[in-house]
Amino acid sequence: MNLERPLGPMRLRAWGLLFNLLANVLALYGLSRVLGEKPGGWLLLVVGALLTLGCLLVLARPAAGGDS
Amino acid sequence: MVYPLADAIPQETLDAEAATLEAARSGPILSRLLTYLRLGGPGFMGAALTLGAGTMTAAMLSGAQFGYRTLWISWVAIGSGLFMMAAMARFTTRGRFRVIEVQSERHGWFVARLLTAFLGLVCVSVLFNFGQVALGTHLLESLAETAGVHFPQRWNWLFYGALTAWISLSYGRGGRGVRFVETFMKLALLVMLLAFGACLLVVGVDWSAALRGLFVPWLPRGAAGVDLFIASSAAAIGVADWVFFHYAGLAKGWGPRHEGLARADLFTGLALPFLLVYFVVVSVFAGTLYGSGDLPTSATDLSAALMPLLGETGAQFAFLLGFLVVPITTSVGLGIVCAVGLHETFGWDPDVRSWRWKACVLLPQVGLLASSYPSPLLLIIVIAAFLALSNNVVGWSFYLLLNDAEVLGEHRSKSYLWNLGVLLQITLLNCVAALWVFNRLGLWE
């Protein structure tokens, strides 16, 4: 996956940061439900945490090529 | 030179520094360390800046409430922050540009000028100086009383203001001024360590509990534990620390051959002093106030509660002296941060001999009002909210610059681990923003 590819107004790498934020929010919302002993918290927490992990692992890839 | 503060440093001096670094690299580790300690500076400035009233209050409270058990958060916090700081070192030494200028070109004025320069530097330096002044003038009064002299806050603010303003303004006096302020910060950190260390000798350390606290993660149960971890990890090194390190490096004229020094400075100048001072302060409070029931929450009340427990007048004096250095160094740093921030907000050329530069350095001195009046709490809460919501966006911008081939060319990040470290800190900052919103919506009880 080329993270430097433009997609609309931003590069894919920047979209990835936004997606990571959404995943972080989802995980924290799940955690708040778990701590408040409300239903469905664990599912949201696990999905949010896995999406966060996925984003971090993908976004950590350095940009290829383009040396000047 | 790309930054006028470095004008007065001759190229021969910079070349000689680079040659010394080359020679030290092949020498024994002790001589290498001493060279880094001597030639480093921005890291020490960063440590002195970040070890302010807020961090000290957090350390004191942590020791008094939880004993040694949350010590591990300090190295996790500083460790995760170092990846972003290394990015700033790369912008300084390889990019050799003013990062906010480049940020503005690549990501727009809103992120660069408003969120980074104005909110992250100017607002922080002006508003957070109120807390430093309130603490510093209170400690001056207490210290004078210990010596049998009456020097109340309503008078000593003049001394506090004159001292901090003079040192901050010295930074703009060319290479000698930069070295003077850096040496002052290094000595101030040493005084903090020796003074708090002397108190720790009186109090004693429970080494087994301390080692467990350093290496076995523990948090209070429930939402309070998550709050504590996220807030402490994200607050140790923030936008002001990132940007200040970059501009302080530019002020030293650092170039490509200084990158190793810049990275070493992050360890020996920033991380090590921060961790040592934090450890000593937490240990002093863990050994005295921990488990003593109702605890005060402000730094001044906590230090007042500690005094009788230290027993020896000498130990009390040492604590007050070490503690006084904390707000003084932070006030000095905030003056410089404010001047850099205002110049970058408006795109001004930082002519350090101009009245404009001096006025910008002196702007945080409005915090001297805190010696007689309450701090502007509402304004501080509003700015803290904006910071909580925007620090992550500034982090995104720096991560993108670090990976931008058009900005750094072959010097962009090529390390998976480095990027991962930066992303972890960004994720922590995202969580700070999300928690702030959750708290307002009543979703985080």
Chai-1 contact restraints between the chains, C-beta under 6 A:
chainA,res_idxA,chainB,res_idxB,connection_type,confidence,min_distance_angstrom,max_distance_angstrom,comment,restraint_id
A,L17,B,W396,contact,1.0,0.0,6.0,A-B,restraint_1
A,L21,B,N430,contact,1.0,0.0,6.0,A-B,restraint_2
A,N24,B,T427,contact,1.0,0.0,6.0,A-B,restraint_3
A,N24,B,N430,contact,1.0,0.0,6.0,A-B,restraint_4
A,N24,B,C431,contact,1.0,0.0,6.0,A-B,restraint_5
A,V25,B,A434,contact,1.0,0.0,6.0,A-B,restraint_6
A,L28,B,A434,contact,1.0,0.0,6.0,A-B,restraint_7
A,S32,B,L443,contact,1.0,0.0,6.0,A-B,restraint_8
A,S32,B,W444,contact,1.0,0.0,6.0,A-B,restraint_9
A,L35,B,G222,contact,1.0,0.0,6.0,A-B,restraint_10
A,L35,B,A223,contact,1.0,0.0,6.0,A-B,restraint_11
A,L56,B,L423,contact,1.0,0.0,6.0,A-B,restraint_12
A,L59,B,L423,contact,1.0,0.0,6.0,A-B,restraint_13
A,A60,B,Y416,contact,1.0,0.0,6.0,A-B,restraint_14
A,A60,B,N419,contact,1.0,0.0,6.0,A-B,restraint_15
A,A60,B,L420,contact,1.0,0.0,6.0,A-B,restraint_16
A,A60,B,L423,contact,1.0,0.0,6.0,A-B,restraint_17
A,P62,B,S413,contact,1.0,0.0,6.0,A-B,restraint_18
A,P62,B,K414,contact,1.0,0.0,6.0,A-B,restraint_19
A,A63,B,N403,contact,1.0,0.0,6.0,A-B,restraint_20
A,A63,B,A405,contact,1.0,0.0,6.0,A-B,restraint_21
A,A63,B,R412,contact,1.0,0.0,6.0,A-B,restraint_22
A,G66,B,A405,contact,1.0,0.0,6.0,A-B,restraint_23
A,D67,B,E410,contact,1.0,0.0,6.0,A-B,restraint_24
A,S68,B,G409,contact,1.0,0.0,6.0,A-B,restraint_25
